Every structure is written in C-alpha cells, then in structure tokens.
Amino acid sequence: MLDGAEIRRTGAHIASMKLGAGLVPWYAGGPIDPWNHAEAAIGMALAGEHESAIHALEALFALQNRDGSFCHFYLARGVKEPNRDTNVVAYSAVGLLAVMAAVPKYEPESLFAHSAAALDWVVSLQRPDGGFPMLQRPDGTLHARGLLAGSCSILNSLEAGISLAAYFDLERPEWKIAQVALNEYLSTDRGRIAGKGDWAMDWYYPALAGLEVPHPDGRRRFYTPGLGVRCISSRPWYTAAETAEAAMAHQLAGNSDLAAEVLESTRRFRSDDGSYFTGLVEPQGVSYPGGEVSSYTAAAVLIADDVLRAGSRGSLAGHFAARLEASSRG
C-alpha cells in the first residue's frame, strides 16, 4: 500500500488537474464525465485535499440538468455528449457519500438534495424486470439494454443513496425497492444486459457491488502477476485503474492476500510526482495512450488503497458508509 507521503503527492497531482470552475478532466485538455469526475473528488478527499474535493463536488452538481440527470461528457465549456448514462448519473451518490466520509464534519444536506434528484431520475427509468437501460437519448428514447458493470455500479449508487438518506434522517423507501429489484435481476436474469465479457469490468464489477467473488477464470484471462490487469482480455494493454479496481474487488470479496498482490502491480504505472500512466502495452512497456496520465486512474489507486487499508468486506458503498459512521462517532 501507499505511504502517507505518496498518498498526499497523488492527491496533490489530481488537485493540480482541476480546472478553475472545479471540474476535473480525464487528462490535461480532455473531456469531463460525471462518473470519473466524482472518482477524482473521492481521491482528493481521501488524500487530504479537502477543499479541492468539496469544490469538485459543488462543480459537479452545478452541471445537473433540471430533471436531475447529467449529460455523459462535458468540455471545459459546454456539452460534448448529451446522452444521459444511468450509471454515470447515479454515481454522484457514491461521490457524495465518500467525500462526506473522508472530510471531517462535512454535512452538505443541500448537495444531498441534488444527489437525491439524480437517483430519482435513474430510478424512474427502472424496467419492470428490475434492470436499467444503459442510457436515455436527448429525444427521450431509451437504449434497449443495460451493461453489467454499469448495472452493478448503479447497485452501489443505490446503496450509497440509502446510506445518505439514513444519515440525514430521511426516508427513501423507493430506492430500497429499486435496489432489491436490481439485485434480484443481476442475480437471476442477465438476458437483457449487453455482453462485454472480454472486458475486465464484467469480471470484477459484481464484486464491487457485493454480489459475487471474481471468477478464477477471469483472473487467468485478465490478471498477470507483476503486470496488472488487462482492460480487454484479447489485448496486451494493462491499465492501472482496472488493476486498482480489481484489487479492491478481491478485498471486498475477502481475498486480502490476492488484493494486496494485485494492488502492488499498480506501482509500475506510478511516476515520482504521484501521477499514474493510464495504461502500458506489453511486452514493450510503452505508455498507451502515449504518455497519458489520468485523474481517474490516480483516484482509483487511492480508493483501492483505502479499501485495503480498512480490510473492508461487502461492497464499495458499504465501505464508505462504514467510514462515514466511524467518522461521525469520532
């Protein structure tokens, strides 16, 4: 795991990427999407960059559409991709829960109202079978199918929203109903979920939501000791974010030794300034995309480090909920 100085250096690196309005792009000059922006806010909060994390959260909710949704991609000024991705919109709840858990005495009930609006919008699109469409287009039409990783992320977000509502002594039973229905759908009927089985996300994301242990076959297909986790099984492209997320999935599933081994693989992506290359292609060890360091990648490593340090079990949202409860007691 990272030492204190390394954590602070990585947090400072993410904060240095933040634009004046508080938004954090994927990389310098790159796009902004609410999911990865929330991830960056979490990373900064965990690393002690509290003011930057709060600024980033406020900037995120300033982008919110009137119906509670967010567009899929933004630029420093304006919208790049106007589709509304259900997973991306829901993740604001995880971002808020995690930042509250990491920043002492931070209780932004006004931001919870924004996060609640986002979850309400997502829940309004839940199908009778319990699943969620991948996205809604600007004309209001829905994508016919969902994604496994995205659906698992929505499950985490619903759990985060339920924890936030309890913290603020509010009742949101409709979120619990939606969570139970989605959990049942993911456990029994994946027929309308688009298959991306060659992507590492489909291997480990269920475990991040507390659903199941990553399958041993996935470990063979995606994970190479010392190198990390391939983003796509058929390509020799290893990414630090997938490696970090797989590490926390193993930890949440109770495989602490393997989690530590996988997380150690992220060391080779790290630079002295605390940044992380997005990915490396083997056997050449060449950065791809060329020289790119990404905010969400650095944040993923910080989050995985926090999960492993706590020895957490269950789900990612459960980890942050327990952290918030402990900090409020303290």
C-alpha positions as CSV (number, residue, x, y, z in Angstrom):
1,M,0.0,0.0,0.0
2,L,1.0,3.7,-0.3
3,D,2.7,5.6,2.5
4,G,1.3,8.9,3.7
5,A,3.7,11.0,1.6
6,E,2.7,9.0,-1.6
7,I,-1.0,9.5,-0.9
8,R,-0.6,13.2,-0.4
9,R,1.5,13.5,-3.6
10,T,-1.1,11.7,-5.6
11,G,-3.9,13.8,-4.1
12,A,-2.0,17.0,-4.9
13,H,-1.5,15.7,-8.5
14,I,-5.2,15.2,-9.0
15,A,-5.9,18.6,-7.5
16,S,-3.4,20.2,-9.9
17,M,-5.6,18.9,-12.8
18,K,-8.7,20.7,-11.5
19,L,-9.9,23.5,-13.7
20,G,-10.8,26.9,-12.2
21,A,-14.5,26.0,-12.2
22,G,-13.8,22.9,-10.1
23,L,-14.1,20.3,-12.9
24,V,-11.5,17.6,-13.2
25,P,-10.9,16.3,-16.8
26,W,-9.8,12.8,-17.6
27,Y,-6.4,14.2,-18.6
28,A,-5.0,17.7,-19.3
29,G,-7.2,19.2,-22.0
30,G,-9.5,16.1,-22.0
31,P,-13.2,15.7,-21.5
32,I,-15.1,15.6,-18.2
33,D,-17.7,13.0,-17.3
34,P,-19.6,13.0,-14.0
35,W,-18.5,9.4,-13.1
36,N,-14.8,9.9,-13.4
37,H,-15.1,13.5,-12.0
38,A,-16.8,12.0,-8.9
39,E,-14.0,9.5,-8.7
40,A,-11.4,12.3,-8.7
41,A,-13.3,14.1,-6.0
42,I,-13.2,10.9,-3.8
43,G,-9.4,10.5,-4.4
44,M,-8.7,14.1,-3.4
45,A,-10.8,13.8,-0.3
46,L,-9.0,10.6,0.8
47,A,-5.6,12.2,0.2
48,G,-6.5,15.2,2.4
49,E,-7.2,17.7,-0.4
50,H,-10.5,18.5,1.2
51,E,-11.1,22.0,-0.2
52,S,-10.5,20.7,-3.7
53,A,-12.7,17.7,-3.2
54,I,-15.6,19.9,-2.0
55,H,-15.1,22.4,-4.8
56,A,-15.2,19.5,-7.3
57,L,-18.5,18.1,-5.8
58,E,-20.1,21.6,-6.0
59,A,-18.9,21.9,-9.6
60,L,-20.4,18.5,-10.4
61,F,-23.9,19.4,-9.2
62,A,-23.7,22.8,-10.9
63,L,-23.8,20.7,-14.2
64,Q,-27.0,19.0,-13.3
65,N,-29.9,19.1,-15.6
66,R,-33.3,20.2,-14.3
67,D,-34.7,16.7,-14.4
68,G,-31.8,15.5,-12.1
69,S,-29.7,13.9,-14.8
70,F,-26.3,14.8,-16.1
71,C,-25.0,14.7,-19.7
72,H,-22.5,11.9,-20.4
73,F,-19.5,14.1,-21.4
74,Y,-18.6,17.8,-20.9
75,L,-15.8,20.0,-22.1
76,A,-14.3,22.8,-20.1
77,R,-17.1,24.9,-21.6
78,G,-20.3,23.2,-22.9
79,V,-21.5,19.7,-23.5
80,K,-19.6,17.2,-25.6
81,E,-22.0,14.2,-25.4
82,P,-25.7,14.9,-24.5
83,N,-26.8,11.3,-23.8
84,R,-27.8,10.6,-20.2
85,D,-26.0,7.5,-18.9
86,T,-27.9,6.0,-16.0
87,N,-24.7,4.6,-14.3
88,V,-22.9,8.0,-14.7
89,V,-25.8,9.9,-13.2
90,A,-26.3,7.6,-10.2
91,Y,-22.6,7.6,-9.3
92,S,-22.9,11.1,-7.8
93,A,-24.4,9.4,-4.7
94,V,-21.2,7.4,-4.2
95,G,-19.1,10.6,-4.7
96,L,-21.0,12.5,-2.1
97,L,-21.0,9.6,0.4
98,A,-17.3,9.1,0.0
99,V,-16.3,12.8,0.3
100,M,-18.5,13.1,3.4
101,A,-16.8,10.1,4.9
102,A,-13.3,11.5,4.3
103,V,-13.9,15.2,5.2
104,P,-14.5,15.8,8.9
105,K,-17.7,17.5,9.8
106,Y,-18.8,17.9,6.2
107,E,-22.6,17.5,6.1
108,P,-23.8,19.2,2.9
109,E,-27.5,18.5,3.1
110,S,-28.1,20.8,0.1
111,L,-25.9,18.6,-2.1
112,F,-27.8,15.5,-0.9
113,A,-30.9,17.1,-2.4
114,H,-29.1,17.2,-5.8
115,S,-27.8,13.7,-5.4
116,A,-31.3,12.6,-4.5
117,A,-32.7,14.2,-7.7
118,A,-30.1,12.2,-9.7
119,L,-31.1,8.9,-8.1
120,D,-34.8,9.7,-8.5
121,W,-34.2,10.3,-12.2
122,V,-32.3,7.0,-12.5
123,V,-35.0,5.0,-10.6
124,S,-37.7,6.5,-12.8
125,L,-36.2,4.6,-15.7
126,Q,-36.1,1.2,-14.0
127,R,-37.8,-1.5,-16.0
128,P,-40.4,-3.9,-14.6
129,D,-37.8,-6.7,-14.6
130,G,-35.6,-4.7,-12.3
131,G,-32.9,-3.8,-14.9
132,F,-31.9,-0.3,-16.1
133,P,-31.4,0.9,-19.7
134,M,-27.8,1.9,-20.5
135,L,-28.8,5.5,-21.4
136,Q,-31.5,7.9,-22.4
137,R,-31.0,9.9,-25.5
138,P,-31.8,13.7,-25.7
139,D,-35.1,12.9,-27.5
140,G,-36.2,10.8,-24.5
141,T,-35.8,7.3,-26.2
142,L,-34.0,4.6,-24.1
143,H,-31.3,2.2,-25.1
144,A,-32.8,-1.3,-25.2
145,R,-30.2,-2.9,-23.0
146,G,-28.0,-2.3,-20.0
147,L,-24.4,-3.1,-19.2
148,L,-23.3,-5.5,-16.5
149,A,-20.6,-3.2,-15.0
150,G,-22.9,-0.2,-15.2
151,S,-25.8,-2.0,-13.6
152,C,-23.5,-3.1,-10.7
153,S,-22.3,0.5,-10.3
154,I,-26.0,1.6,-10.1
155,L,-26.5,-1.0,-7.4
156,N,-23.6,0.5,-5.4
157,S,-25.1,4.0,-6.0
158,L,-28.5,3.0,-4.7
159,E,-26.8,1.6,-1.6
160,A,-24.9,4.9,-1.2
161,G,-28.1,6.9,-1.6
162,I,-29.8,4.8,1.1
163,S,-26.9,5.4,3.5
164,L,-27.0,9.1,2.8
165,A,-30.8,9.3,3.4
166,A,-30.4,7.5,6.7
167,Y,-27.6,9.8,7.7
168,F,-29.8,12.8,7.1
169,D,-32.8,11.0,8.8
170,L,-34.8,10.9,5.6
171,E,-37.0,8.1,4.3
172,R,-36.5,7.0,0.7
173,P,-38.1,3.6,0.5
174,E,-38.4,3.7,-3.3
175,W,-34.6,3.5,-3.5
176,K,-34.6,0.3,-1.4
177,I,-37.3,-1.2,-3.6
178,A,-35.2,-0.4,-6.7
179,Q,-32.1,-1.8,-5.1
180,V,-33.8,-5.1,-4.2
181,A,-35.3,-5.4,-7.7
182,L,-31.9,-4.7,-9.4
183,N,-30.1,-7.1,-7.1
184,E,-32.6,-9.8,-8.0
185,Y,-32.3,-9.1,-11.7
186,L,-28.5,-9.2,-11.6
187,S,-28.6,-12.5,-9.6
188,T,-31.1,-14.3,-11.8
189,D,-31.7,-12.7,-15.2
190,R,-29.0,-11.1,-17.3
191,G,-30.6,-11.7,-20.6
192,R,-31.1,-8.0,-21.5
193,I,-27.6,-7.0,-20.4
194,A,-25.2,-6.3,-23.2
195,G,-22.3,-8.8,-23.2
196,K,-18.9,-7.3,-22.7
197,G,-17.3,-10.5,-21.4
198,D,-13.9,-9.7,-22.9
199,W,-13.7,-6.5,-20.7
200,A,-12.2,-6.8,-17.2
201,M,-15.1,-4.7,-15.8
202,D,-17.5,-7.5,-16.3
203,W,-15.2,-9.8,-14.4
204,Y,-14.8,-7.8,-11.2
205,Y,-17.6,-5.2,-11.0
206,P,-20.2,-7.6,-9.5
207,A,-17.8,-8.0,-6.5
208,L,-17.5,-4.2,-6.1
209,A,-21.3,-4.2,-5.6
210,G,-21.1,-7.1,-3.1
211,L,-22.6,-9.7,-5.5
212,E,-20.0,-12.4,-6.0
213,V,-16.3,-13.2,-5.9
214,P,-14.4,-12.6,-9.1
215,H,-14.4,-15.8,-11.1
216,P,-11.0,-17.7,-11.1
217,D,-11.2,-17.9,-14.9
218,G,-11.3,-14.1,-15.0
219,R,-8.1,-14.0,-13.0
220,R,-6.4,-16.1,-15.6
221,R,-7.8,-14.1,-18.5
222,F,-7.2,-10.6,-17.3
223,Y,-4.6,-10.6,-14.5
224,T,-0.9,-11.3,-15.0
225,P,1.2,-11.2,-11.8
226,G,3.7,-8.3,-11.8
227,L,2.0,-6.6,-14.8
228,G,-1.6,-6.0,-13.6
229,V,-5.0,-6.3,-15.2
230,R,-5.7,-6.1,-18.9
231,C,-8.6,-3.8,-19.8
232,I,-9.6,-6.2,-22.6
233,S,-8.6,-9.8,-22.4
234,S,-7.6,-10.1,-26.1
235,R,-5.2,-7.1,-26.0
236,P,-1.9,-6.6,-24.2
237,W,-3.0,-3.3,-22.7
238,Y,-2.7,-3.2,-18.9
239,T,-4.4,-0.3,-17.1
240,A,-3.8,1.0,-13.6
241,A,-7.5,1.8,-13.0
242,E,-8.7,-1.7,-13.8
243,T,-5.8,-3.1,-11.7
244,A,-6.7,-1.0,-8.7
245,E,-10.5,-1.7,-9.1
246,A,-9.8,-5.5,-9.4
247,A,-7.7,-5.3,-6.2
248,M,-10.5,-3.7,-4.2
249,A,-13.0,-6.2,-5.6
250,H,-10.8,-9.0,-4.3
251,Q,-10.6,-7.3,-0.9
252,L,-14.3,-6.7,-0.7
253,A,-14.8,-10.4,-1.5
254,G,-12.5,-11.4,1.3
255,N,-9.3,-12.3,-0.7
256,S,-7.0,-9.9,1.1
257,D,-3.7,-11.5,0.0
258,L,-4.6,-11.5,-3.6
259,A,-5.9,-8.0,-3.3
260,A,-2.6,-6.8,-2.0
261,E,-0.7,-8.6,-4.7
262,V,-2.9,-7.1,-7.4
263,L,-2.6,-3.6,-6.0
264,E,1.1,-3.8,-5.8
265,S,1.1,-4.1,-9.6
266,T,0.0,-0.5,-9.9
267,R,3.4,0.6,-8.7
268,R,4.9,0.2,-12.1
269,F,2.4,2.8,-13.5
270,R,3.4,5.4,-10.9
271,S,5.6,8.4,-11.5
272,D,7.6,10.4,-8.9
273,D,5.1,13.2,-8.9
274,G,2.3,10.9,-7.8
275,S,0.6,10.6,-11.2
276,Y,-0.2,7.3,-12.9
277,F,0.0,6.3,-16.5
278,T,-3.4,5.3,-17.8
279,G,-2.0,2.1,-19.3
280,L,1.1,0.2,-20.5
281,V,1.3,-2.1,-23.5
282,E,3.4,-5.3,-23.1
283,P,5.9,-6.6,-23.7
284,Q,7.3,-3.2,-24.8
285,G,6.2,-1.5,-21.6
286,V,5.1,1.5,-23.7
287,S,2.5,4.0,-22.4
288,Y,-0.8,4.0,-24.2
289,P,-2.3,6.4,-24.9
290,G,1.1,7.8,-25.4
291,G,2.3,9.5,-22.2
292,E,-1.3,9.9,-20.9
293,V,-1.7,10.3,-17.1
294,S,-5.3,10.4,-16.0
295,S,-7.1,11.8,-12.9
296,Y,-9.5,8.9,-12.5
297,T,-6.6,6.4,-12.6
298,A,-4.8,8.1,-9.8
299,A,-8.1,8.3,-7.8
300,A,-8.8,4.6,-8.3
301,V,-5.4,3.7,-6.8
302,L,-6.2,5.9,-3.8
303,I,-9.6,4.4,-3.3
304,A,-8.2,0.8,-3.6
305,D,-5.5,1.7,-1.1
306,D,-8.2,3.0,1.3
307,V,-10.3,-0.2,0.9
308,L,-7.4,-2.5,1.5
309,R,-6.1,-0.4,4.4
310,A,-9.5,-0.8,6.1
311,G,-9.7,-4.5,5.3
312,S,-13.3,-4.0,4.1
313,R,-15.7,-6.7,3.1
314,G,-19.0,-6.4,1.2
315,S,-19.4,-3.5,-1.3
316,L,-17.7,-0.3,-2.1
317,A,-20.7,1.8,-0.9
318,G,-20.7,-0.2,2.3
319,H,-17.0,0.6,2.8
320,F,-17.7,4.4,2.6
321,A,-20.9,4.1,4.7
322,A,-18.9,2.4,7.5
323,R,-16.2,5.1,7.1
324,L,-18.8,7.8,7.5
325,E,-20.4,6.1,10.5
326,A,-17.0,5.8,12.2
327,S,-16.1,9.4,11.5
328,S,-19.4,10.7,12.8
329,R,-18.9,8.7,16.0
330,G,-15.4,10.1,16.3
